[in-house]
Amino acid sequence: MAIDIACPACGETEALTGVRGDESIDLTCDACGARWVRSLAKRCDVCGGDDIQTVPLAIVERSRGTQLSILGTRPIDLCSHCDAARLRGYHANRPNPLMPDALPTVGEEQMNG
């Protein structure tokens, strides 16, 4: 996932350089010379909020026939505001991981074959 960053002074998006620190990145626009700091804190792509929770998302595959198996998990970041319903579902079923929105399915030809 790419992050869109533009110079706040001139709008330049390509000629930017940055130096990463522990909690922020010091950015410089090579086009106009403007300097600013960008926080490394996670933010929601939708609302821009910073109340982000990292939760485990199940990695699911069909193991045999129509049986589904959780092969592992991967961390995903959810916004407490935009993803409130998904977070409620996760917290209600803890310690189980959050299930993906779409599960692997079996086609009709596999059921009858």
Secondary structure, 3 states (H helix, E strand, C coil): CCCCCCCCCCCCCCCEEEEECCCEEEEEECCCCCEEEEECCCCCCCCCCCCEEEEEEEEEEEEECCEEEEEEEEEEEEECCCCHHHHHHHHHCCCCCECCCCCCCCCHHHHHC
